[in-house]
């Protein structure tokens, strides 16, 4: 199995310095990393956020070969016509280099309600959005009457060529069903390797019942990276505390920290469980150190 290893760099991209952005992306590509992953939030924990489609476009426009995973886009908070148009336009700029991760959100319920969506319906809304989006991305005319959307002979052209893969984020039975029915693959976060393997097996079995074949299984992993393991542990604890407002011990079993060798050893259990795509969400001394250490992790995983 070929393992692809990428880097999440959203915050470092969002600077008004095109040269710095190009330099960062060039260093990631030159180091051998396979893709860049960007996040998406509208208004997370009091107002922070970044638009996944815009961030992805900034990468694709600034580098000629790197692919981008939006992991994950809060698709259930957007209208499928809007999302389909954005995807079509990005695919014209960079055909074959975008992967759309789709998620339901939920860590901050006010983000959902302030976006005009009832948090109690977000799962059903995402399902319908995925159904409509897939139809629109085919380039065919779409007429649809559902719980949340009504379309009358709607069409989005040009259809992306090649098609943009959709990977579904989430955990539990809903994610299994949703991935099997609508996804080209699954993207995990905050998962143990054991749970990853069990969920992957359940998704493959559910997809077989739908007569569908999935192509990819990935995982996003927060990790501390430093030549000193104690420093790595402190760095990832500080970053996750700032973002999620939870202490390090709550995430210790989900977010490895240490030298590249130690982190690669931890991640190898995901590869053994069937992960073919791994994105590191790094906490390191600098962005340059993140790239260097992530490349070392990739080399250890790919060559093992």
N, C-alpha and C positions, 0 to 999 in steps of 0.2 A: 504494500500500500504506500502510495506517495503521500507524504505529510507536508502540508503547507503551513508556514509559520509567518504571522504578521504582527503588526504593532498598532495599538490604539494611540492616536496622537491628536485628538480633537483640540484640546486647549492650545497646543503649540502651533496649530494651524491658524488659529483665529487671532492673528496679529497683522497690523497694517504695514507689513514689510514683505513684499513679494520676493525679494532676494532671499530673505531668511526662510521663507516657506519652500522655495525651490531648493535651497541648500539642504534643508532637513529631508525633503523627499528624495533628493539625489543620494544623500548619505544612506538612507534606508535601502534604496535599490542597490547601491554599490555594495552594501554589506550582505546582500543576498536575501533580504526579507522578501516574502512573496506578495504581500498585500498590506494595505493600510485599512484600518477599521475606524470609522467615525461613529459617534453616538448621535442621539436625538432626544431633546427635551424641549418642551414649549415654555414651561415655567415650573422649575423643579425646586421644591423646598424654599419658597420665598421669592423666586424669580430667576434663578440661574437657568441656563439652557444654551442650545445651539441647534440650528436646523440641519438635519441630516442630509437632505438633498443639496443644500447650498454647500455644506462642508465637503461632500463627495465631489461636487463639481469643482471646487477649488483645488482638490488633489488632481483630478483628471485633467484639468486645464494646465496645471503647473508641472506635470510629469508625463512623459509620453508612453510609459510602459506599465507602471504600477496599476494594479487593480484595486478596487475599493469595495469594502463591505460596509453597508450601513447597518450597524448592529447594536440595537435594533431601532428601526423607524416606528414611531407611534402611529401606525397606519390607521388604527381605529379612531383616531381623533381628526382624520382628514377625509375629505370627500374623494371617492375613487376616481372621479373624472380629473380632479386636480392632480392626484398622484400619478395617474396614467400619463397625463400630458408632461409632467416633469420627467418621468422615466423615459418617455419617447424622446424628449429633447436631449437628455443626457446621453442616451444611446446613440444619437446622431453625432454628438461630440466625441464619444469614446466607445465605439461598438465593442461589445464583448468584455468590457472591463468593470462592469458594475454588478454587484450582488445586493439584492434588497433583502434585508432582514426585517421581518414584520412582527411587532409585538403589541400587547394589549395595555402595557403600563400598569400602574397600580401602587407603586411604592409611595406616591404622593397623590392621594385621591383628589385634592383640590386642583391639581394640574388637569385632571380629567374634567371635573365639573366646571371649572373656569373656561374650558375649551368648548363648552356647550354640550357635553356628553354626560348622560346619567351614568355614574360609575357602576350601577347595578346592571346596565345593559351593554357594558363595553365588550364583553366576549361575543355576544350575538352580533353586535355592530361590526366587530372585526371580521367575523365569519362572512357576513354579507359583503363587506368591503372587499375581502379577498376574492369572493365569487365574481363580483362585478369587475374588479381590477383585472383578473385573469382573462375575462371575456374581452375587455377593452384592449388589452395588450396584444390580442390576436390580430387586431386590425379590422375585425368584422363589425358589422353594425349590431348594436346591442339595444334591445328593448327589455326593460326590467321593472317589475313592481314588487317591492319588498317591504319589510318593516321599517327600514330607514331611508331607502333611496328609490326614486322613480326615474327611469331613463326612457326616453322615447327616440328610438333610432339614433342613438348616440354612437359616435365613432371617433377614434383617435388614430391619426395617421401622421407619420409613418409608423408601422408596427416595428418594435425593436428587432433588429437582425444582427447577430443572433438574439434569441429571446433572453431576457434578463431573468436569471434564477431568483426564486423567492425562497428564503429559508425562514422558518417559523421559530420565534423565540418563545420561551415559557417552560413551565414545568407542570407535571401532573397529567390527569386524564384529558383535560381540555387541550393541552398542547399536543398530546399524542394523537387525538382525533383530528385536530386542526392540521397538523403536519401531514398526516396520512391522506387527508382529503384535498388540501390546497397547496402543500409545500413541495419544493424540489429537494428540501433537506431540513435539518433541524439545527438550531444554534442555541447552545446551553450557556448559562451563566449561573454562578453560585451553586455549582453542582460538585458532588464528590465523584471520583471515577467510578465507584460502584453504582451509584445512582445513574450516572451517564450511560453505562453499559446496559443497565436494566431498561432504561427509557428507550434507548436505541433499539433494543430487541423488540420492545412493545410497539414502537413506531413501524418497524419493518413488517411485523405481523399484521398490524392494522392496514398498512399500505397494500399488502398483498390481498387483503379482503376487498380493497377498493380497485384492484387490478392496476395499481400504480407502482412505479419503480422510482425510488429516491436516489439522488446522486451524491449527497454530501452530508456529513455530520461534523459539526464544529463546536468549539467551546471558547468562550472568552474568560480569561483568568486574570484576576488581579494578582500582582506579584511584586514583592520587594526584591530589588536586584542591586547587589553591591559586592565588592571583593571581600567585605567584612559582613558576616551573616547577621550580627547584632544590629549593625547600621541598616541593613536591608529590612529587618523586622521593624525597626523604628519608623523608617520612611513609609512603608505601606500602612502601618497603623495610623500614622498622622494623616495620610491622604484619605483613607477610608473613614476616619473619624470626622474629618471636615465635610465630606460629601454625604455620608449616610448617618452621621450623628450616633454612631454605635462604637463601642470600644473594640480594640483589636481582638480580644478573646472571642468575640462573637463570630469573627470571620477566620480565625486561625486555621480551622480545618478546611477552608475553602480557598484561602489565598496564601500560597507558599511564599517564603522569603529566604534569601540566602545568596550564595554565589551562583553563577550560571550553571555550574555543575550540579549543585543541589536542587535548583529549580527544574532543570532538565530531568533529573531523576524522578522528581515528583510528577512532572507532566507526562513522563513515559507511560505511566499507568493509564492515562487517558488514551494514548495511542493504542495500548494493548486492549482497551475497551472499545476501540473502533473509531476514534476521532481521527479524521483526515485533515482537519483545519483547526489550528490553534492560534488565537489572538492573545498576545500578552498586553495587559493593561498595566503599564509599568510604574513603579515608584522607585526612582533612582535619584542620584545626586544631581543629574542634569539630563537634558534631552539627548545630548551626545552620548552620555553614559547609557541611557536607555537603549539607544540604537546599538551601541557596541555590545552590551550584555545580551540583548535580544538576539542579535546575530550569532553570538556564541551559543545560546540555548538552541537556536535552530540547527546549527552545525552538529551539535551533540545529538539532537533528536533524529535528524535526517541520516546521519552516518552510523547510528547505532544498529 
